[in-house]
Structures are given as C-alpha cells and as structure tokens.
Amino acid sequence: MGPLNLPRKVSVLGSTGSIGVSTLDLFQKAGVEVEVTALAAGRNVERLAEQARTWRPKLAVIEDESKLPELRDRLKGTGIEAAGGAAAVAEAAAADAQWVMSAIVGFAGLAPTLAATRSGAIVALANKESLICAGPALLRAARLAGGAIIPVDSEHSAIFQVFDPSNAHNVARLILTASGGPFRGWSREQMAHATPEQALAHPNWNMGARISVDSATMMNKGLEVIEAAYLFAMPAERVDVLIHPQSIVHSLVEYADGSTLAQLGPPDMRAPIACAYAWPDRLPWPAQRLDLARAGQLTFEEPDYERFPALKIAKEALSAGGAAPAVMNAADEVAVAAFLQRRIGFLDIARVVAETLERLDGHDLAAGTDEDALAAASVTDATARRSASDVVAELMARA
C-alpha cells in the first residue's frame, strides 16, 4: 500500500459531542499525523480544554461566552488562543484547514458550516440541519469555492459510497435504513406515556439528546430523507425508508436494472468519519470487522407511518419545498426541548411540528436558497420557533 494523500490541517466543530470525540479518537487510533487548527464546542469547557491541551490547536472556541473566562484559565500558559461566542465559532470554521468536521447539533451549526464551505475546505457534514435549512445554497457554495461536502451520517455515507454520480440517471431509488428506535414495537397508547429517559435509550447508537429523541419519533429519519434528496439530487418519491433493527446495512441504492448495492458494517460512527476523512482513499485503522455469521439474521420491515407520523410529516415538507423543511426543523427543536423538560408528552412532538407547518403554510418565508442564505434561514428559523413555542404553550394549557 502506497502512502495516503490525507488532509493535514483539520478543524473539529462540535469537538466535545459524540461525533467530535469519535473524530479525535479515530485520528489517535489510526495514527494519522494531523495539525488541528481549531476546536469548537458549545458549553463543555472542561472537555474542550482537555482536548485542546492534547491536540494543541491554534484556536479553541466555546460558543457559550459566559464560559470563556474559565476556558482561558484552563488554557493559561499553553499559547492556545481562546475565544467565545457564535461569531468566533464561525471564525474557527473558516480557519486555515483543509478538512473540517461539522458536528455542531441543530440550527446553530448552519453558520459555521457555511463558513467552512465557503473557505474551500472539504466539509465532513454531521450537521444535517445545515442541509435541511439551506441545502441548495450550501451545495452551491461548496462548488463555487472548489471544496466538497462529504456526509458523515452513517446512512448518507453508505449511499455516498455506492452511488455512482456518472450513472445517477440510472438510480431508481435511495433506501435509507432505520433501526426503528427504542419504541419500534410500542403501540401509540404506550408511546403516549413514554418518558425522556426511555426515549433517550437508543438500542444501537450512542448519540446526543436531540438526535436520540428524533430517532425515537423517527423525525431523525425524516430529516435524513430530506438530506438525501438534496445531497444526491433525488426527488422525494425516489427516497424510501426501510426498518432494519440490527443497523448492519446502513443504506442501499437501487439501480434501474434491478441491482441493489448496499454498504454494511458494525454500528460505529468512526467508520463513516474515516470514509469522509480519507475519500477517495481508505484509512486503515483498527476497526471492528463485520462478522455476518456471528451477526446471524438480518431483518427488514416497512415503516409504520401511523405510529410514527413524523416520518410522513418530513416527506410532505420535502415535497412542499421552499421553507417547509426549515420550519419543520425549527419546530422539532422546540418540541424536543419541551419534551425533555417534561412540558409536553412524547406524541405531542409530532403534533407541534405538524401544527407549526400548518400555521406557517403560505407565509412569505425565505427558503434559504438566495445568496444570503444564512440571513434567510435565520428569519425562517426564528419565525418557526415563535410559532412552535405558541403551540407548546397551548398544549400545556389544555393538559
């Protein structure tokens, strides 16, 4: 095997979350020589300082400015510049890096992702909200800057690895697999009494709070359907979902001749991160190998749109286009936060999203596809959050 031509200068946005931690762990286990130019985190100042002392970036950023004095104190004497606030996170994203891991959760990840994309870097995209809220503008920015966006979600990474762009006209369907989440076998009546602790207990993946709850409602898969449609320029009717509880087959691409190609592997986020880092090469690292004999039977089933209406809502938002996906994302963030605070029930999450979309239907909201995509998406996000908060308050009043 010849020497790999790997990115040397890297930045990690969302470094203290599960994806950021996995990224740095992968670099360590693979023994790659990287120069970390910037690390950025939300509120976990202790872990950020620990990472900075280990990786010695030029810049360490904490989004919560109230924690900046503590970060500076923890990095005293290291020569590492410390900064705070959303603007500083965007600055870190546009720093001198060839490869940027974008793993800040939620709408907050859009501005830094756009900044990284406009810098011409290869952006390893783990922040699906960026594509949901401003997908066309983000992809256009990458093309204009001469960079690239490589998906890190295991499902989109799987499609990316078996999707032949030169033969895209012969793709019949993209099929995203879903574990079904912790409530796959639950009835609507049972889910009505689900607690945040139960919703956070994903059977296969270790993820952050919002993503775990979204997996339980299947909104996460709905967001991924929209993301796949944007990433691979595929119409809504040709993006499907298949329940696969074992999370071994990560997604499939069906071609016009009846051939269906799939990417398989143990559920470990370091695998798609390694793909995004080394592509089109492959990064040798001590990954767990797939033992199909030990895995035994792999099972599949159709999704239940009645028990999990969030998936249907997402497909309808994709078909509606315009600002609908961004409105849906904002409403979901508000609803999930309210559920985790025990202000609404589990089934109310989808209700909040559906009601917010209905109330804002026909409103003159920017879709995030113009040159000032960030400003347009911000207006849409703020409007949708206000409307969703009103819906939450009304549900609480009726409870």
Backbone torsions as a table, in degrees:
resi	resn	phi	psi	omega
1	MET	NA	128.4	179.9
2	GLY	-78.7	172.6	179.8
3	PRO	-65.9	142.5	179.6
4	LEU	-85.3	141.6	176.0
5	ASN	-95.0	82.8	-173.0
6	LEU	-102.2	151.4	175.6
7	PRO	-58.9	136.4	-178.3
8	ARG	-93.4	-46.5	-177.6
9	LYS	-97.4	123.4	-176.3
10	VAL	-131.0	153.3	171.4
11	SER	-127.6	147.0	-180.0
12	VAL	-124.2	113.1	177.9
13	LEU	-98.8	125.3	-171.9
14	GLY	83.9	40.1	-170.6
15	SER	-68.6	-22.0	-176.7
16	THR	-94.4	-5.6	176.6
17	GLY	-81.9	179.5	-174.2
18	SER	-61.9	-40.0	-179.9
19	ILE	-71.2	-43.0	178.8
20	GLY	-61.8	-44.4	178.4
21	VAL	-62.6	-41.8	178.9
22	SER	-64.6	-35.9	179.1
23	THR	-62.9	-49.9	-179.2
24	LEU	-66.6	-35.7	176.9
25	ASP	-64.7	-39.3	177.7
26	LEU	-62.1	-46.4	179.2
27	PHE	-56.7	-42.5	-178.2
28	GLN	-67.1	-47.1	-176.8
29	LYS	-70.1	-33.0	179.6
30	ALA	-80.6	-14.3	179.3
31	GLY	68.6	28.4	179.9
32	VAL	-79.7	145.9	179.1
33	GLU	-93.1	104.0	180.0
34	VAL	-120.9	150.3	171.3
35	GLU	-106.7	107.9	-180.0
36	VAL	-79.6	112.4	-176.9
37	THR	-84.0	-31.5	-179.0
38	ALA	-154.2	145.1	171.1
39	LEU	-124.9	137.2	179.2
40	ALA	-135.6	139.1	-179.2
41	ALA	-139.9	169.9	-178.7
42	GLY	-86.2	-67.5	-175.8
43	ARG	-133.1	-15.0	-174.0
44	ASN	-80.5	79.8	-174.1
45	VAL	-69.2	-32.8	-178.9
46	GLU	-64.6	-47.5	-179.4
47	ARG	-69.5	-38.1	178.5
48	LEU	-60.4	-44.9	179.8
49	ALA	-63.5	-39.3	178.0
50	GLU	-63.6	-44.2	178.1
51	GLN	-63.7	-42.2	-178.8
52	ALA	-63.1	-40.8	178.9
53	ARG	-66.0	-29.2	179.7
54	THR	-79.6	-44.8	-171.1
55	TRP	-99.1	-12.3	174.0
56	ARG	53.8	54.2	176.2
57	PRO	-71.2	163.4	173.4
58	LYS	-70.7	-31.2	-172.9
59	LEU	-138.0	133.6	173.0
60	ALA	-123.2	128.1	-173.9
61	VAL	-124.2	133.5	172.5
62	ILE	-112.3	122.7	-175.3
63	GLU	-65.2	-35.7	177.5
64	ASP	-78.2	101.5	-174.3
65	GLU	-61.3	-24.4	179.9
66	SER	-65.2	-18.8	-179.2
67	LYS	-97.3	1.1	-179.3
68	LEU	-61.8	-43.1	177.5
69	PRO	-57.8	-39.2	178.1
70	GLU	-66.6	-39.6	178.5
71	LEU	-63.0	-44.7	178.3
72	ARG	-60.9	-39.5	179.6
73	ASP	-65.3	-42.2	-178.8
74	ARG	-69.7	-24.9	-179.0
75	LEU	-102.4	10.2	-178.5
76	LYS	-58.5	131.1	177.7
77	GLY	85.4	-1.9	-178.8
78	THR	-89.6	-20.1	-174.7
79	GLY	81.2	2.8	178.8
80	ILE	-85.1	127.1	178.4
81	GLU	-72.6	133.7	177.9
82	ALA	-112.4	139.5	179.5
83	ALA	-144.1	163.8	-178.5
84	GLY	-141.0	156.8	176.7
85	GLY	102.3	161.3	-177.4
86	ALA	-62.9	-37.7	-179.9
87	ALA	-64.1	-37.1	179.1
88	ALA	-69.0	-33.7	176.2
89	VAL	-63.9	-43.0	177.6
90	ALA	-63.8	-35.7	177.0
91	GLU	-64.3	-41.4	178.0
92	ALA	-62.8	-36.2	-179.6
93	ALA	-66.0	-32.4	-177.8
94	ALA	-95.0	8.5	-179.3
95	ALA	-66.4	174.9	-174.9
96	ASP	-71.8	79.6	179.5
97	ALA	-131.9	143.5	176.4
98	GLN	-85.7	-26.0	-174.5
99	TRP	-138.7	128.4	-177.3
100	VAL	-125.3	122.7	171.1
101	MET	-84.3	117.1	178.9
102	SER	-102.1	97.5	-173.8
103	ALA	-129.8	24.6	174.8
104	ILE	-79.3	127.7	-173.7
105	VAL	-79.4	141.0	171.7
106	GLY	87.2	-173.0	-178.8
107	PHE	-59.6	-27.2	-179.7
108	ALA	-59.3	-19.4	-179.4
109	GLY	-82.7	-9.0	-175.4
110	LEU	-66.6	-50.4	-176.4
111	ALA	-59.4	-49.3	178.2
112	PRO	-66.3	-33.4	177.8
113	THR	-65.3	-42.4	178.3
114	LEU	-64.6	-39.1	178.4
115	ALA	-64.0	-42.5	179.0
116	ALA	-65.0	-40.8	-179.7
117	THR	-64.0	-43.6	-179.1
118	ARG	-69.1	-16.9	179.0
119	SER	-77.7	-11.6	-178.9
120	GLY	89.0	7.4	179.9
121	ALA	-76.5	163.4	167.0
122	ILE	-78.9	121.6	-178.1
123	VAL	-105.0	115.8	173.4
124	ALA	-84.2	107.7	-167.6
125	LEU	-95.3	109.1	173.2
126	ALA	-112.2	1.6	178.2
127	ASN	-102.3	91.6	-174.3
128	LYS	-67.6	-24.6	-178.7
129	GLU	-61.6	-28.0	177.6
130	SER	-59.9	-43.4	179.1
131	LEU	-74.7	-36.9	179.9
132	ILE	-60.4	-43.2	-172.5
133	CYS	-88.2	-26.7	-175.9
134	ALA	-152.4	41.4	-174.6
135	GLY	-54.7	-55.1	-177.9
136	PRO	-58.6	-41.7	-179.5
137	ALA	-67.1	-38.4	-179.3
138	LEU	-65.8	-44.8	179.8
139	LEU	-67.0	-37.4	177.6
140	ARG	-66.0	-39.9	179.1
141	ALA	-61.9	-38.9	178.6
142	ALA	-63.9	-42.9	179.3
143	ARG	-63.2	-45.7	-177.4
144	LEU	-65.7	-33.5	-177.3
145	ALA	-85.8	-7.8	-179.7
146	GLY	78.3	17.2	178.2
147	GLY	-98.9	-154.8	-179.3
148	ALA	-157.1	152.7	172.6
149	ILE	-116.0	120.4	179.1
150	ILE	-117.2	121.2	-175.2
151	PRO	-70.2	145.7	179.5
152	VAL	-111.1	-22.8	172.2
153	ASP	-49.5	136.5	-174.8
154	SER	-58.7	-36.1	-178.6
155	GLU	-68.6	-44.8	-178.4
156	HIS	-74.8	-31.0	173.6
157	SER	-62.9	-40.7	179.1
158	ALA	-61.5	-46.1	178.1
159	ILE	-63.3	-44.4	179.8
160	PHE	-54.7	-37.1	-176.0
161	GLN	-77.0	-21.2	-178.3
162	VAL	-119.9	5.4	179.2
163	PHE	-93.3	121.9	-179.8
164	ASP	-97.0	102.8	-177.0
165	PRO	-56.3	-33.8	-179.0
166	SER	-71.4	-14.4	-179.1
167	ASN	-118.9	23.8	-174.6
168	ALA	-60.7	-30.6	-178.9
169	HIS	-66.7	-15.1	179.0
170	ASN	-100.6	8.1	176.9
171	VAL	-82.5	122.7	-179.9
172	ALA	-86.3	-42.4	-177.7
173	ARG	-152.9	149.4	163.9
174	LEU	-103.4	133.0	-178.0
175	ILE	-122.2	108.8	178.5
176	LEU	-88.1	130.7	176.7
177	THR	-90.3	152.8	179.4
178	ALA	-139.1	139.0	178.6
179	SER	-67.8	-25.4	-174.0
180	GLY	96.5	-12.3	177.0
181	GLY	70.3	-175.5	-175.3
182	PRO	-70.5	-16.4	-175.9
183	PHE	-109.7	23.1	-175.9
184	ARG	-54.8	-39.5	-178.0
185	GLY	-99.5	8.7	-176.9
186	TRP	-86.1	149.8	173.3
187	SER	-84.3	166.7	176.6
188	ARG	-61.0	-36.4	179.6
189	GLU	-63.6	-41.2	177.7
190	GLN	-67.1	-42.8	-178.9
191	MET	-65.3	-25.9	179.1
192	ALA	-60.6	-24.5	-178.7
193	HIS	-109.2	13.4	-178.3
194	ALA	-66.7	141.2	178.8
195	THR	-98.1	161.3	174.7
196	PRO	-55.9	-38.5	-179.6
197	GLU	-62.0	-40.5	178.6
198	GLN	-69.1	-38.3	-179.9
199	ALA	-68.2	-29.1	-178.3
200	LEU	-80.7	-10.1	-174.5
201	ALA	-88.7	73.7	179.9
202	HIS	-69.3	137.9	-175.2
203	PRO	-70.9	-24.3	-172.2
204	ASN	-124.3	-29.4	-171.3
205	TRP	-118.8	147.9	173.7
206	ASN	-102.4	106.1	-171.4
207	MET	-131.6	171.9	176.8
208	GLY	-69.5	171.7	-173.2
209	ALA	-62.1	-50.3	-176.6
210	ARG	-63.3	-44.8	-177.7
211	ILE	-64.3	-36.8	179.4
212	SER	-64.9	-44.5	178.4
213	VAL	-66.1	-40.6	177.4
214	ASP	-61.7	-33.1	176.5
215	SER	-68.1	-37.4	179.8
216	ALA	-66.7	-36.9	177.3
217	THR	-84.4	-14.4	-172.1
218	MET	72.7	11.5	172.2
219	MET	-64.2	-33.2	178.8
220	ASN	-58.4	-40.2	178.8
221	LYS	-70.2	-34.8	176.1
222	GLY	-62.8	-42.6	176.3
223	LEU	-62.0	-37.6	-179.7
224	GLU	-68.9	-31.4	175.1
225	VAL	-61.5	-45.5	178.9
226	ILE	-64.7	-43.1	179.4
227	GLU	-59.4	-44.6	-179.7
228	ALA	-63.9	-40.3	179.9
229	ALA	-61.2	-40.5	178.2
230	TYR	-71.7	-48.6	-174.6
231	LEU	-60.5	-40.1	-172.2
232	PHE	-112.2	14.6	176.5
233	ALA	49.8	53.9	-176.4
234	MET	-118.9	131.8	179.1
235	PRO	-66.0	156.6	-174.3
236	ALA	-55.5	-39.4	-175.9
237	GLU	-69.8	-9.1	179.6
238	ARG	-112.0	21.5	173.5
239	VAL	-122.7	114.9	-176.3
240	ASP	-117.7	168.2	179.4
241	VAL	-126.4	141.0	179.2
242	LEU	-133.1	128.7	178.6
243	ILE	-77.7	127.8	-178.5
244	HIS	-141.6	90.2	-170.0
245	PRO	-58.4	-28.0	-175.1
246	GLN	-77.6	-15.5	-179.3
247	SER	52.9	42.8	176.8
248	ILE	-101.2	-46.3	173.4
249	VAL	-85.7	114.8	-170.2
250	HIS	-87.7	-24.5	170.6
251	SER	176.9	168.7	-174.9
252	LEU	-137.8	154.4	173.4
253	VAL	-125.0	121.4	179.9
254	GLU	-100.6	129.0	-179.3
255	TYR	-101.1	165.9	-173.3
256	ALA	-62.8	-24.7	-178.7
257	ASP	-85.5	5.3	179.5
258	GLY	94.0	-8.0	177.2
259	SER	-74.0	137.4	176.6
260	THR	-124.5	119.9	-178.7
261	LEU	-104.0	139.5	-177.8
262	ALA	-133.9	155.8	172.4
263	GLN	-113.9	131.2	-175.7
264	LEU	-122.3	154.8	175.9
265	GLY	172.2	161.6	175.5
266	PRO	-61.8	152.8	179.8
267	PRO	-73.0	92.7	-178.7
268	ASP	-145.6	115.8	-175.1
269	MET	-66.5	-16.3	178.5
270	ARG	-66.9	-23.2	179.2
271	ALA	-67.3	-52.2	176.6
272	PRO	-66.6	-28.1	175.4
273	ILE	-65.4	-43.6	178.4
274	ALA	-61.4	-39.3	178.3
275	CYS	-62.8	-46.1	-178.4
276	ALA	-66.2	-31.9	-178.2
277	TYR	-75.0	-41.7	-171.5
278	ALA	-98.6	-13.8	-173.1
279	TRP	-52.0	136.1	9.7
280	PRO	-87.8	7.7	176.2
281	ASP	-85.9	-174.8	177.6
282	ARG	-128.0	137.8	-175.8
283	LEU	-98.0	114.2	175.7
284	PRO	-69.7	127.5	174.1
285	TRP	-154.8	161.2	-174.7
286	PRO	-74.5	64.7	-178.9
287	ALA	-77.6	151.1	171.9
288	GLN	-66.1	132.9	-178.7
289	ARG	-89.6	148.4	179.7
290	LEU	-79.7	120.6	177.7
291	ASP	-111.3	95.0	-175.7
292	LEU	-66.6	-31.8	178.4
293	ALA	-64.0	-41.0	179.0
294	ARG	-73.9	-35.8	178.8
295	ALA	-62.4	-32.1	177.2
296	GLY	74.8	-134.5	-173.6
297	GLN	-77.9	135.1	172.4
298	LEU	-107.4	128.2	-174.5
299	THR	-118.1	154.5	-177.5
300	PHE	-142.1	148.4	176.9
301	GLU	-154.2	159.6	178.3
302	GLU	-72.8	146.9	175.6
303	PRO	-70.2	150.4	178.6
304	ASP	-101.1	102.6	-176.3
305	TYR	-72.7	-18.5	178.6
306	GLU	-78.6	-44.5	178.9
307	ARG	-75.2	-27.8	-178.2
308	PHE	-124.4	73.8	-175.0
309	PRO	-66.1	-18.0	-179.2
310	ALA	-58.9	-34.1	179.9
311	LEU	-66.2	-40.9	177.6
312	LYS	-66.8	-40.7	178.9
313	ILE	-58.9	-43.1	-178.8
314	ALA	-65.0	-42.5	179.0
315	LYS	-63.2	-39.0	178.7
316	GLU	-67.5	-37.0	177.5
317	ALA	-65.1	-39.5	177.5
318	LEU	-63.3	-43.8	179.6
319	SER	-65.9	-36.8	179.3
320	ALA	-67.7	-35.7	178.2
321	GLY	68.5	-157.2	-178.7
322	GLY	58.5	-131.6	-176.9
323	ALA	-87.7	-4.6	-173.4
324	ALA	-55.0	-47.0	178.9
325	PRO	-60.3	-38.1	179.1
326	ALA	-68.1	-39.9	176.5
327	VAL	-61.9	-45.1	179.9
328	MET	-59.6	-44.5	-178.9
329	ASN	-62.7	-45.6	-179.1
330	ALA	-63.5	-44.9	179.6
331	ALA	-62.3	-38.6	179.3
332	ASP	-65.9	-40.9	177.7
333	GLU	-59.8	-43.6	179.1
334	VAL	-64.6	-44.1	-177.3
335	ALA	-66.8	-42.6	179.3
336	VAL	-63.7	-42.0	177.9
337	ALA	-61.0	-41.6	179.2
338	ALA	-65.1	-38.7	177.7
339	PHE	-65.5	-44.5	-179.8
340	LEU	-64.5	-26.5	176.3
341	GLN	-87.1	3.1	179.0
342	ARG	63.2	29.2	178.1
343	ARG	-88.8	-25.7	176.2
344	ILE	-135.0	165.6	178.5
345	GLY	-84.7	171.5	-177.9
346	PHE	-61.8	-45.0	-178.7
347	LEU	-69.1	-19.0	179.1
348	ASP	-69.9	-19.4	-178.7
349	ILE	-58.1	-52.1	179.6
350	ALA	-65.0	-34.8	178.6
351	ARG	-62.2	-43.8	179.1
352	VAL	-60.8	-44.7	-178.5
353	VAL	-64.7	-46.5	-178.5
354	ALA	-63.2	-43.4	-179.1
355	GLU	-66.5	-39.2	178.7
356	THR	-64.1	-43.8	177.6
357	LEU	-61.3	-40.2	-179.7
358	GLU	-66.3	-42.2	-178.2
359	ARG	-67.8	-32.5	-177.1
360	LEU	-96.4	0.9	179.3
361	ASP	-62.0	126.5	179.6
362	GLY	90.1	-9.4	176.9
363	HIS	-69.4	149.3	-178.0
364	ASP	-82.0	74.9	179.7
365	LEU	-103.8	138.7	178.5
366	ALA	-68.4	143.8	-176.5
367	ALA	-92.9	-1.8	179.8
368	GLY	78.1	26.9	-177.9
369	THR	-114.6	2.4	179.2
370	ASP	-89.6	-175.2	-176.4
371	GLU	-64.9	-34.9	179.0
372	ASP	-95.9	63.4	-172.9
373	ALA	-61.4	-37.9	-177.0
374	LEU	-65.1	-45.4	179.5
375	ALA	-63.5	-42.7	-179.9
376	ALA	-62.8	-46.3	-179.6
377	ALA	-66.1	-34.3	179.9
378	SER	-65.1	-41.4	178.0
379	VAL	-62.3	-47.3	179.3
380	THR	-60.3	-45.7	-178.4
381	ASP	-61.2	-46.6	-178.3
382	ALA	-64.1	-42.7	179.3
383	THR	-62.9	-44.2	-179.1
384	ALA	-66.5	-37.8	179.0
385	ARG	-64.4	-40.7	178.1
386	ARG	-62.7	-43.9	-179.7
387	SER	-65.4	-42.8	179.7
388	ALA	-64.7	-38.2	177.8
389	SER	-63.4	-36.7	176.4
390	ASP	-64.0	-42.0	179.3
391	VAL	-63.6	-43.4	177.8
392	VAL	-58.6	-45.8	-179.5
393	ALA	-61.3	-39.3	-179.9
394	GLU	-68.2	-38.7	176.8
395	LEU	-63.9	-40.9	179.0
396	MET	-65.6	-38.4	179.8
397	ALA	-65.4	-31.4	-178.8
398	ARG	-84.9	-15.4	-175.5
399	ALA	-67.7	NA	NA
